[in-house]
């Protein structure tokens, strides 16, 4: 007979390991094309190989890793053309998520978004911190798409946004982009506070399309 407590503990451990390895990938601690060695990661995280193996498979599903024949899993690499394609699709879906969230956000939800914006502004006062910028950007967009209440949309956006953050060009390190991104986030929140679905859609789409434009300025 399966022990329910053991099953729950296993699931929690698996989620924790996936979250840790995913964060290593998204912040660049594990760089594009770096090997995802299950034994090495298990030792590094102090866990057994099984949850690490499952985490790596999940990363492959999310498009954050690839399985290279005769070489095993590696962190995926994304170039300029690929990130433009990802952002083009993300713009449309981010707009849809913002529009659907506009009618569902509570005052507590809006207060949470305001807190994230305040943390982003505080982070801008120091030197570029790619890891923290990534964490806050993901938190901001994840919160909105989850509040949209559309699971297929949220799942697809999670993959697309993670793939965009794989990009290791100047897009995420540029001081200009950091400031403009915060300004665009504020516009999204203002539209959400007003409850205007179409304004929220337009602001969210404009934000992602702006990223694409700034990418081309390098």
ChimeraX attribute file (.defattr): number of C-alpha atoms within 10 A of each C-alpha:
attribute: neighborCount
match mode: 1-to-1
recipient: residues
	/A:1	3
	/A:2	6
	/A:3	8
	/A:4	9
	/A:5	9
	/A:6	10
	/A:7	11
	/A:8	11
	/A:9	12
	/A:10	14
	/A:11	13
	/A:12	13
	/A:13	15
	/A:14	19
	/A:15	15
	/A:16	15
	/A:17	23
	/A:18	21
	/A:19	13
	/A:20	14
	/A:21	19
	/A:22	23
	/A:23	17
	/A:24	14
	/A:25	23
	/A:26	25
	/A:27	19
	/A:28	18
	/A:29	13
	/A:30	17
	/A:31	17
	/A:32	19
	/A:33	15
	/A:34	16
	/A:35	20
	/A:36	22
	/A:37	17
	/A:38	20
	/A:39	14
	/A:40	13
	/A:41	19
	/A:42	17
	/A:43	13
	/A:44	9
	/A:45	13
	/A:46	10
	/A:47	15
	/A:48	13
	/A:49	17
	/A:50	13
	/A:51	21
	/A:52	28
	/A:53	20
	/A:54	16
	/A:55	22
	/A:56	26
	/A:57	18
	/A:58	15
	/A:59	23
	/A:60	17
	/A:61	12
	/A:62	18
	/A:63	17
	/A:64	26
	/A:65	26
	/A:66	21
	/A:67	16
	/A:68	11
	/A:69	7
	/A:70	6
	/A:71	10
	/A:72	12
	/A:73	21
	/A:74	22
	/A:75	25
	/A:76	21
	/A:77	18
	/A:78	20
	/A:79	12
	/A:80	13
	/A:81	8
	/A:82	14
	/A:83	19
	/A:84	19
	/A:85	13
	/A:86	19
	/A:87	22
	/A:88	16
	/A:89	15
	/A:90	23
	/A:91	23
	/A:92	17
	/A:93	21
	/A:94	28
	/A:95	25
	/A:96	22
	/A:97	26
	/A:98	30
	/A:99	26
	/A:100	22
	/A:101	24
	/A:102	25
	/A:103	16
	/A:104	14
	/A:105	17
	/A:106	13
	/A:107	10
	/A:108	9
	/A:109	15
	/A:110	16
	/A:111	13
	/A:112	14
	/A:113	22
	/A:114	17
	/A:115	13
	/A:116	18
	/A:117	20
	/A:118	13
	/A:119	14
	/A:120	22
	/A:121	15
	/A:122	10
	/A:123	16
	/A:124	16
	/A:125	8
	/A:126	8
	/A:127	9
	/A:128	15
	/A:129	13
	/A:130	16
	/A:131	16
	/A:132	14
	/A:133	19
	/A:134	17
	/A:135	14
	/A:136	17
	/A:137	20
	/A:138	16
	/A:139	13
	/A:140	20
	/A:141	20
	/A:142	18
	/A:143	17
	/A:144	25
	/A:145	25
	/A:146	18
	/A:147	20
	/A:148	21
	/A:149	14
	/A:150	14
	/A:151	12
	/A:152	9
	/A:153	16
	/A:154	22
	/A:155	14
	/A:156	13
	/A:157	23
	/A:158	18
	/A:159	17
	/A:160	21
	/A:161	19
	/A:162	21
	/A:163	22
	/A:164	21
	/A:165	21
	/A:166	23
	/A:167	20
	/A:168	18
	/A:169	14
	/A:170	12
	/A:171	19
	/A:172	22
	/A:173	15
	/A:174	15
	/A:175	14
	/A:176	11
	/A:177	17
	/A:178	19
	/A:179	13
	/A:180	16
	/A:181	19
	/A:182	18
	/A:183	14
	/A:184	17
	/A:185	21
	/A:186	16
	/A:187	19
	/A:188	24
	/A:189	22
	/A:190	17
	/A:191	21
	/A:192	27
	/A:193	19
	/A:194	12
	/A:195	17
	/A:196	15
	/A:197	20
	/A:198	17
	/A:199	20
	/A:200	28
	/A:201	26
	/A:202	20
	/A:203	26
	/A:204	29
	/A:205	23
	/A:206	19
	/A:207	23
	/A:208	20
	/A:209	19
	/A:210	18
	/A:211	19
	/A:212	20
	/A:213	12
	/A:214	15
	/A:215	17
	/A:216	11
	/A:217	7
	/A:218	9
